[in-house]
Amino acid sequence: MSTVALAVQPALLGRLLRPREQGAGHELRSVEYHVREIRDDYQGSVSITYQQALVSEVFSGLAEEWREATRFESSLMQSISHPAYRAIVQLGSDAVPVLLKELTRQQPEPWFLALREITGVDPVTSKERGNMRAIAEAWLRWGHTRGLV
């Protein structure tokens, strides 16, 4: 049986909750969906705060917006300058575990640039540069050593 613990951190709620005009309770339904999704990913007992669930939800929406807007963009610099990508970076350190999880996908996206900007570190060696899979693996190793993945 899976266990999920939610802890509310009010200071972050105002920044992350959707506008009221979208309907009372909308945030909770969406957060519950993401909690189930995260729990299913770990296939076991997982403790997640309300803040982590909200960050995951906000990230999902922004990432989808970013993907849709930049899918035909050939310039990486233009792509990471998109407002949705910038908003993901503004989520700060709360977004790092979500970004690391995204790097485990079959075809990783350039979340490593957001990770570098948020964390101020770059675990990628010169030999790994230019190889998206190698870059993703370097960040995942970094995340594992810090207990973030």
Buried (B, 14 or more C-beta within 10 A) or exposed (E): EEEBEBEEEEEBEEEBBBEEEEEEEBBEEBBEEBBEEBBEEEEEEBEBBBBBBBBBBBBBBBBEBBBEBBEEBEEEEEBBEBEBBBBBBEBEEBBBBBBBBBBEEEEBBBBBBBBBBBBEEBBBEEEBEEEBEBBBBBBBEBBEEEEBB
